[in-house]
């Protein structure tokens, strides 16, 4: 494929060398409201209380990748944080998405068409 050839070439070559090659246009899923076709929405959100979990899940269902800061709820109420994370995890996994923890204060939630490689 042209992409493999492009990636295998050294980085110091000019792009002019590959002008004559054919490329296949890839159609990307529409990632929800407010995001232009062919673009992927990435949002940064805060989890300050349990009720914020539903807002975050709605955005994941619409196709956005969410970087979720959980420090506010972690400092306020650890039990409520565990309930919120459990709800987020169950819903995201049920929708074939993925959820991962990054450091101690961040989660990343992805819709089903985004793969997280660990």
N, C-alpha and C positions, 0 to 999 in steps of 0.2 A: 504494500500500500504506500501511497505517497507520504503519509504521515510517518510511517516507520523509516522511510528513506530520509525524510527531513530530520527526524530525531537522531538518526545514526550519523549524520554529517557533523563535522566539527563546527563549533560555534563561531569560528572566525570567518567562515565563508559568507559571501553575500547572498541575499535572497534572489538576486537577478538570475542566478544559475538555474532556478527551478521554475521559471516563468512558463515554459512550454509544457509542463506536466498537467495532466487532468486531475481535477479534484471533485469529490462527491460532496454535495451540500447536505448537511445533517439537519433534520428537523427536530428541534428541541420542544419538549412539552411546554405548554403554557403554564407558567408557575404561579398563577393566581392574579387577583385583582391588584392593580397598581403597579404591576411589573410588565414591562414591554415584552412582546413575544421574542423568544430566543434568549432571554436574560433570566438569570437565577437570582431570586431575592434572598439577601442575607440581612438578618435583623439582630440588633443587640437589645436585649430586654432585661429588666430587673424583676426578681421574684421577692416581693416585699410581704405578701400575705398569701394564704391558701387560695383565695379567690382569683389571684393573678394566673393561676395554672390554666384556667379555662381560656383566657385570652391568648396565652402562649400556644395552647393546643389548637385553637382556631387558626392561628397563623401557620402552624406546621401543616394542618390539613389543606390550607390554601397553597402550599408548595414552597414556603420559605424555610431557609435554614436559620435556626435560632441559636445565638450565643446568649446563654442565660446566666446572669449573675445572681447567685443564691446567697451571697453574704448577708444581705439585709435580713432575710428570714432566718438564716442560721444564727445570727446574733440575737434575734428576738425570741424565737421559740423553736428549739430543735425538734420537738415532737410534731409540730405543724409542718416543718421542713420535710420530715420523713414522710408524712402523709402526702404532701404535694409532689415530692419526687416519685413516690410509688404510683400516684395517679398519672403523672406524666409518662412514666416508664410503661405502665400497662396500656395506655392509649396509643403511644407511639409504636410499640411493638405490635399491637393489634392491627395497626394500619401499615405494617411492614416497613416501618421507618427504623431509625436507630437513635440511641441516646448514649452519650459517653460523658464521663467526668474528665475535666481538664483542671489540673491543679486541685486546690481545695474549694475554690469559690465559684467555679464555672462549670456549666453543663453545655453540651452541644446537642441539639435535637435536629434530626434530619427527616425529610419526607422519604417515601419509598424509592424514588428514583435517584437518590443520592447514596452512594456507598462510602462507608468510613472504613479505611484499611488500618488495622491495628498492627 
